[in-house]
Amino acid sequence: MATKVLGRLRDFASIEVAVLARIFTAISEVDYSDSVSRNRIRGKYPEGVGFDLGEYEAEGKLVFSTDEDYRDFLEEASKASPTGGPYAAVFPVSITYSIPGRVLAHDELQTCLIKSLPGGGSTGSALEREVGLDVGKILRDGRNPFGDL
């Protein structure tokens, strides 16, 4: 089964979602992005003198290969949650994938929370299930988006 990372099928990809003591790997697709909304800093003149560091936002999605894997993930997320519901569970996502001309890339989605869940589906079906994520921070090849701040 080919795995899609950041919108492209990869020759090699390993995606791991760790919830409690269980690691989920039956994921057919992962996508994620981050951005910064900056404000212009102005002095006493009309021209801007620079920008602040801004507000960092990150989000992502996981696509579970089967409905059964998706439901197992929700069950573990509910157990890991302080409220007993999957939306409050915090977990990391680790992604390693091939890039032509490079050995491997390794990205990490830290402090993930479920943002959206699909509806419908029957237990044990071969249907894929997409889970939307709010992400605290994305480390690309171990690099913090703001360095050592």
C-alpha positions in Angstrom: 0.0 0.0 0.0 1.5 3.4 -1.0 1.4 6.1 1.5 0.7 9.7 0.7 2.7 12.3 2.7 2.1 16.0 2.1 0.0 15.3 -1.0 2.5 13.0 -2.8 2.8 9.2 -2.9 6.1 8.2 -1.4 8.3 5.2 -2.2 8.8 4.8 1.6 6.8 6.3 4.4 6.3 5.4 8.1 3.6 7.2 10.1 3.2 6.5 13.8 0.6 7.9 16.1 1.3 7.1 19.8 -1.7 7.0 22.1 -1.1 5.6 25.6 1.1 2.5 25.1 -0.3 1.8 21.6 1.3 2.9 18.3 -1.0 3.2 15.3 0.6 2.7 11.9 -2.3 1.8 9.6 -2.4 5.3 8.1 -2.6 5.8 4.3 -2.2 9.5 4.3 -0.9 12.4 6.4 -1.0 16.1 5.6 0.1 19.0 7.7 1.0 22.7 7.4 1.9 25.6 9.6 1.9 29.4 9.2 2.5 32.6 11.0 0.3 35.7 11.1 2.6 38.6 11.7 1.8 42.2 12.6 3.7 45.1 11.2 5.5 47.2 13.9 5.3 50.9 13.3 7.2 53.7 14.9 6.2 57.4 14.6 6.6 57.2 10.8 4.0 55.7 8.3 6.5 53.1 7.1 6.7 49.9 9.0 10.0 49.3 10.9 9.6 45.5 11.1 7.4 42.7 12.2 6.6 40.9 15.4 7.2 37.1 15.7 3.5 36.6 15.1 1.0 34.0 16.0 1.9 30.4 15.0 -0.8 28.1 13.7 -0.4 24.4 12.7 -2.9 21.8 11.5 -3.0 18.5 9.9 -5.0 15.4 9.0 -4.6 11.6 9.2 -6.4 9.1 7.0 -6.7 5.7 8.7 -6.6 2.8 6.2 -9.7 1.1 7.6 -12.7 1.9 9.7 -11.6 -0.7 12.3 -8.2 1.0 12.8 -9.9 4.4 13.0 -12.3 3.1 15.7 -9.5 1.5 17.7 -7.7 4.9 17.6 -10.8 6.7 18.9 -11.1 4.1 21.7 -7.5 4.6 22.8 -7.8 8.4 22.5 -10.9 8.4 24.7 -8.9 6.4 27.3 -6.0 8.8 27.1 -8.3 11.9 27.4 -8.7 13.6 30.8 -12.4 14.1 29.9 -13.1 10.5 28.6 -13.8 11.8 25.1 -11.4 11.7 22.1 -11.3 15.4 21.5 -9.2 16.1 24.6 -6.5 13.5 24.1 -3.1 14.8 23.3 -0.7 12.7 21.2 2.3 13.0 18.9 2.6 11.9 15.2 5.9 10.8 13.8 6.5 10.8 10.0 9.5 9.5 8.2 9.4 9.5 4.4 11.6 9.4 1.3 12.4 12.4 -0.8 14.2 11.9 -4.2 17.8 12.9 -3.9 17.8 12.7 -0.1 18.1 9.8 2.3 15.0 10.4 4.5 13.0 13.2 6.0 11.6 13.0 9.5 8.9 15.3 10.7 7.1 15.4 14.0 3.7 16.8 14.9 3.8 17.7 18.6 0.9 18.2 20.9 -1.9 17.0 18.5 -5.6 17.2 19.4 -8.5 15.9 17.3 -10.2 18.7 15.5 -12.7 16.9 13.4 -14.1 13.4 12.9 -15.9 11.8 10.0 -19.5 10.6 10.2 -21.0 7.2 9.2 -19.2 4.0 8.3 -19.6 0.5 9.6 -17.2 -1.3 11.9 -14.6 -3.4 10.1 -15.3 -2.0 6.6 -12.4 -1.2 4.3 -13.4 2.5 4.1 -10.8 5.0 5.0 -11.5 7.6 7.8 -10.1 11.1 7.9 -9.3 12.7 11.2 -8.6 16.5 11.3 -5.9 17.7 13.8 -5.0 20.8 15.7 -1.2 20.7 16.0 0.9 22.5 18.7 4.1 22.5 16.7 5.7 20.9 13.6 9.3 19.9 13.7 10.7 19.4 10.2 13.9 17.3 10.4 14.1 18.2 14.1 14.0 21.9 13.5 11.8 24.1 15.7 9.9 26.6 13.6 11.2 29.5 15.8 14.7 28.1 16.6 15.6 28.3 20.3 12.9 30.7 21.5 
